[in-house]
Amino acid sequence: MLKKITGNIYNSVGSPIVKATVTFQLDDIGLHSGGLYMPIPVSTATDTLGHFNISLWVNESGLTPTKYRVSINKGSSFYISI
C-alpha cells in the first residue's frame, strides 16, 4: 500500500530550501501480500516554497511501523516511521 507523504524543508533561519533533493530509503526489506519491497532509494525535489510530496510503501498489516531513512542533498539524514 502506498501512502502520500508531504513536507517542507527549511534552512536554519527558516527560509525554504528550493530544489532540495529529498531521498527516502526503506530501512529493511518490506513484505506484503504480493511479494517484497526492496530498500531502493526514491527521491523527489522541493518546489519554490520548499514543499515536497512523494508516495511511499507502508506496512499493510499496520502492526509495526515502516521505517525510512531520509536524506537531504546527501547531507543530513534521519529516520521516520510511518
Secondary structure as the mmCIF struct_conf table of DSSP 4:
data_model
#
loop_
_struct_conf.conf_type_id
_struct_conf.id
_struct_conf.beg_label_comp_id
_struct_conf.beg_label_asym_id
_struct_conf.beg_label_seq_id
_struct_conf.end_label_comp_id
_struct_conf.end_label_asym_id
_struct_conf.end_label_seq_id
STRN STRN1 LEU A 2 ASN A 8
STRN STRN2 TYR A 10 TYR A 10
TURN_TY1_P TURN_TY1_P1 SER A 12 VAL A 13
BEND BEND1 GLY A 14 GLY A 14
STRN STRN3 PRO A 16 PRO A 16
TURN_TY1_P TURN_TY1_P2 VAL A 18 LYS A 19
STRN STRN4 THR A 21 LEU A 26
BEND BEND2 ASP A 27 ASP A 28
STRN STRN5 GLY A 30 HIS A 32
TURN_TY1_P TURN_TY1_P3 SER A 33 GLY A 34
STRN STRN6 GLY A 35 TYR A 37
STRN STRN7 VAL A 42 ALA A 45
TURN_TY1_P TURN_TY1_P4 THR A 48 LEU A 49
BEND BEND3 GLY A 50 GLY A 50
STRN STRN8 HIS A 51 TRP A 57
BEND BEND4 GLU A 60 SER A 61
BEND BEND5 LEU A 63 THR A 64
STRN STRN9 LYS A 67 ILE A 72
TURN_TY1_P TURN_TY1_P5 ASN A 73 LYS A 74
BEND BEND6 GLY A 75 GLY A 75
STRN STRN10 SER A 77 SER A 81
#
